[in-house]
Amino acid sequence: MQTIIIAILILIVPYLVLPREIDKGDNSPYFSVLKSVIATLAAVLVFFAMVRMTGQGVYEIYRESVEQVVKVIAENGNLRGLFGVQDASQAVAEKQIMIYYDHILKQVPGYIVLMSTLVSYVDYIILSKSQSKRKSVQLMPKFKEFSFPPQTVTAMVLMYLIAFITNKMEMFPNDMIYVNINYVFDLVFVIQGVSVIFMWCSLRRWPRFVAVIIALLLWNFFMLRQILVLLGMIDMIFGVKGFLVFKDQMKSQSGGNRRNRRNRRK
């Protein structure tokens, strides 16, 4: 039930925020998406608080449900084999499998941020194109031109400071806050890194699906995913995409000058 309500909030809130933002046109598309994400997360937090007031929190409810699933898995030898604990006792198997699911549970807030961002981004594209038929509005720039604002780095430092304070106050279980902060940070840098891949492929005049395939290959392997993180970090600090565009323009200009010299000789 909690999952359904969270999903409904993620789907509905952007449609309450974005149409007005698009109609006003005062902010950039990215900032409008950010406002939609913040509004969605605020609605989800209010729901979390309401659930907590009735007794158990959302995290505790999810954990109890997972514990029941883990118990069923530990009782089945074939299912235990999927987690590599087929030879362990039931008690040990339950403990080991629960460690795996605990790690996933701790990242639930991060998944909510990810889904809120994706839904708001797609909704802005759909709504802005729909409204552009009636009036002039700001459309979402191409993904290859995507870039987080310079203030993102400052915001990250502030988030780590908040994480440190909340961890000292023991507001969240164990290292849950740090796990989600790291997840969100990786996501930010990966998105920035993927936009570099798209820009690089575009400048080489390669089809867009080639950039998609490269990004998916890098994303699906943890070690290769760090390349996207590193690319995104460097681009955010030094502006790699701007350098690539400048280099391409200089190359085109140089090629044009050579052609002009050849034409004059003829």
Secondary structure, DSSP 8 states (H G I E B T S, - for coil): -HHHHHHHHHHHHHHHHHHHHHHH--S-HHHHHHHHHHHHHHHHHHHHHHHHHTSS-HHHHHHHHHHHHHHHHHH-HHHHHTTT-TTS-HHHHHHHHHHHHHHHHHTHHHHHHHHHHHHHHHHHHHHHHHHTTTS-------GGG----THHHHHHHHHHHHHHHHHHTT-SSTTHHHHHHHHHHHHHHHHHHHHHHHHHHHHTT--HHHHHHHHHHHHTSHHHHHHHHHHHHHHHHH-HHHHHHHHHHHHHHHHHHHHHHHHHH-
